[in-house]
């Protein structure tokens, strides 16, 4: 997340799972009509009308406006948006829907954008033009898909796609428990505090950020070598450092869930996204998986099935 990654470099280990963001584009008419199927909200503008950024589907407005200024539109369109992961889940849902819509409009306008271009455009629209605070990793993860090690240097982003052994992926998938813990998730507030701590030189927070970057390299190595127990232990170290970056990343409820999961046999875990609520995942020795699941259920945590997927953004046209 800037300014840390711009000044000191950054590294993120990520993987995509089977939760999807979908954008359907139907050309025709004299208006831009966008509807979110998840929230039953919609907007309607004439082709040349200026957009009003008022919190209603602002990301869609930002994407449409970019292409409108770039190439223009000779006709309007209907756009339908659907997301398997709700906002505030910590799963990068806003970035995924932005990437999906960019992919759909680029396909419609026959623009040969590659994954880097789609991801960078999604980042620029989401973070700079619409002004939603956050990091740079979610857009690249959604655009590329699969297991990735993403590095940030001097404004340049490099995505290294990891070729893990199939047995490593299967064992990792079986060893991870994906859980929705609920709670309020205000990522922008947490991110603001992280930025303030970094710019203010708060030593504990900056050292934690440095250590998290180091741990990303160590975890990548553990995955490539198939050393999953070491991966789980590193995940625990990463969570301990993540909590030090800013207030609000954890709370008593999250701390209790994590403590009890560890007592039941989890080697490590973390909250996904900025923190404060949403989804957590836990790495377990397979022999302790059911014990951890049972303890989480006793704590009224919702367990969610998932699988890893290798594909990033995909577009297609039907007649």
N, C-alpha and C positions, 0 to 999 in steps of 0.2 A: 504494500500500500504506500503511495506517495505521502509524504516526501521521503520516507525511509528508503524505499527501493531505488529512488532516483539518486540518493546521495551515498548509500552504502551497499547497494545491490540487494537483490532478493531471490528467494528460491521457494518454490511451492511444489509439493508432491500431491497429485490429484488423481481421481478416478471417476468415471461417469457410471451412473447406475440407471436402472430401467424406470426412470420417471421422466416424462417428456413434456416439452413445450411445443405447441403446434399452432401454426398460423395458416389459415386458408384464405386465399385471395381470389376473388371473383371479379374480373374486370367488366366495366360497363357503367353507363349512367353518367350523371353530371355532378356527383358528390363523392366525397370520401366518407364512407360509413364504416365505423369500427365497433364491433361488439365483443365484449368479454363474456364468454359463455359461463365462466365460473362465478362471476359476480353480478350477472345480468345488468351490466352497465354498458352504455353506448355513447358514441359521439357522432355528429354529422356536420360536415363542412362542405361548402362549395369548393370546386377545384382550385380556385384562386384566393379563397378566403384565408386570411392570416389565422394561425392557430392561437388559441388562448391556453396558456399553460396554467391550469387551475387544479391539478391533482387528479383529473379525470383522464386516464389512459394517456398520460403525458409521454411515456416512452414510445407508444405507437405514433403520436404526433411528431415526435422528434425524428423517427425513422422516415416517415412519409415526407416530412419537410426537407430532409436531406436530399432524398431522391428527386423531389419536386424542384429544388434549386439546381441540382446537378443536371438532370435531363428533361425535366418537365413531364407532365402527363397529358396525353391527348384525350383521355377519358377518365372518369371516376372509377371507383372500385368499392366492393364490399370486402371487409376483412373480418374474419372470425378468429378469436384467440382462445386457446385453452391451455391450461397448465396443470400437470399432475401434482405439482408441489406448490402449496400456497405461499404468498408473500410472508416473510418472517420465519420461514422454515429453516433458514440457514443453508439451503441447498442451491443457492444461486438462481432462483426461479426468475427474477427480473432480468438477469443477464441472458438466461436461456431463451426467454420469449423475445428479447430484443434480437438475438442472433437468428432465431427462427424467422422473424419478420423481415430482417435484412436479406436472409437467404431467399425468401419468397419473392420479394420485390426485385432483387437482382436477377433471379431466374426469369421473372416476367419481362424485365427490360433487356434480357439477354446480355447481362454484364458478367464477364468472366472473373468474378472475384474469388480469390483463393481463401483458404481458412485463415491465414494471417490477416488478410485485408478485411474479412468479415469481422474477426475478433477485434481488431484495432478500431474499426468503425463503430462497433457496438460499444466499446469502451468510451470512445470520444462522445458519442451521443448520450450514453447513460450518465457518465460522470461529469463531463464538461458542459454539454449543451443543456441537458435536462437538470443537472445539478444534484443527482443522487450520489451520496457519499459511499465510498467503498474502495476495494482493491482492484487489481488488474487481472486477477487469475480466473475469475468466473467466466468471462467472455471467451477466453482461450480454451478453457476446459470444454465449454459447450460447443465451440466451433470445431475442435479437433477430435474430441471423444477419446475413450480408452484411458489407459494409464499413462500419465504424462509427468515429466519433471520439467517445470517451467522456470526459467531463469530470467532475471531482469538486470540489465546493465546499462547505465547511462542513457536511459530512454529507449533502449532496444530490448525486445522480448524474444526469447528463443524457446521453442517448445521441443523438448526431447521426448519422442514417443518411446515408451519402455516396452521391450519385448520380454515379458515374463513367461516362464514355463507354464504350460496349461495346468499342471498339477499344483503349482504355486497359487494360481488364481482360484482354482477349486477349493484348496485348503483355506485360503484367505477368506473366501466367500462364506465357507462353512463356519469359520472361527469368529466372524464378526456378527454382532447383534446390533440391529438397527432399531432405534427406539425413539418414539415421539414423547417428549417430556412436557410439552405444553408451555405455559407461561407467556409473559409478555416479552416480545423481541423487538427492541428498538435499536437496530444496528447503527443508525446514523448517530445516535447519542453516544454509543460506545466508541464508534470510530472517531468522533470528535475528541473524546477524552484520550484515545491512543495518540492521536496527532499532537494534542497539547502536551502530553507527557514526553513525546519524542522531541518536539521543538523546545520544550522547556528544559530538556536535558535531565529528566528524572532518571537517576542512575538505575534503579531497580527495573524500570520499564524498558530502558534501552538495552540493558544487559539481557533481559528476557527476549527481546526481539532478536538480538545477535545469536543467542543460544537456539532459538527456534529455527533460524536459518541454517545453523550447523546441523541441527537434528534432521532437517529435511534431507540433507546429503546423506546422513547416516541411515535414515529410513529407506532411502532409495537403494543404497547398497545392500541393506538387509533383504529387501524384496527381490532384487536381482539375483542374490545368492540363495534365495529360498529359506532364509533364516527367520522364520515367522515368529518364534518365541522372542527373539531379540527385537523384532519389529514391534511386538506388543509392549515390551518394556520401554522402548523408545517413545511409543505413543503416550505412555504414562508421564514420561519426562516432559514431553511436549505440552501436555495439558497443564502440568505444574507451572511451566514457564508462561503459557498463554494467559493464565489467570493473573499474572503479575503485570500485564501490559496496561490494564486500565480497570477501574471499578466498573461493575455491572456485567462483566463477562460471566461471572458465576453468581450464585445466591444460595441461601440456606437450602432450598429445595434441590437445586442441582448438586450441591455438595453432598447432601444426604444420599441422593441416587448414586452418585459416583462412589461414595464410601461403601455403600451396601453392595454395589456390584463388585467392587474389589474384594470385599469380605467373602463374597460368594464364589470368587475364583477368577474374576476378570484380571488380566494382566495390565491392561491399560484402556484408555478411551479418551474421548474428547467431545465437546459440543461442536456441531457443524456451524460454520459461519462466524459472525462476530461474537455471538454469545447471548446470554440472557434468557434463552428459551429456544424452542424449536426441536430439532432432532439431535440426538446424541448417538454415538456408536461406540461399542465396546469390543475389545479383542479378548477372546477366551481360549484357553486350552480346550480342545474339543471335549475332553472328559468332564469339564466343568460347565459346558455350555448350558445344559438344561437347568443346573442349579442357579446360574446367573439369571436365566430367563424367568424362572419361578420367583426369584426374589424381586425382580423388576415388576412382575405382575402384581405381587403383593403390595408394591408401592404405587399401584395404579398408573404404571407406565404402559403406554400402548406399544406393543411390538409390531414391527412392520417387515414383511418379507421383501427381499430385494435380490437383484442379481447385477453383476457388472456387465456393461455393454461397451463395445469397441467403437461404435459409430459416433461421429460427431454430427454436425448439421447436414441434413439431407433435404433435397428439394425434388419435386416431380410435377409433371403437368398431365392433366387428364382432359379429354375432350367431352 
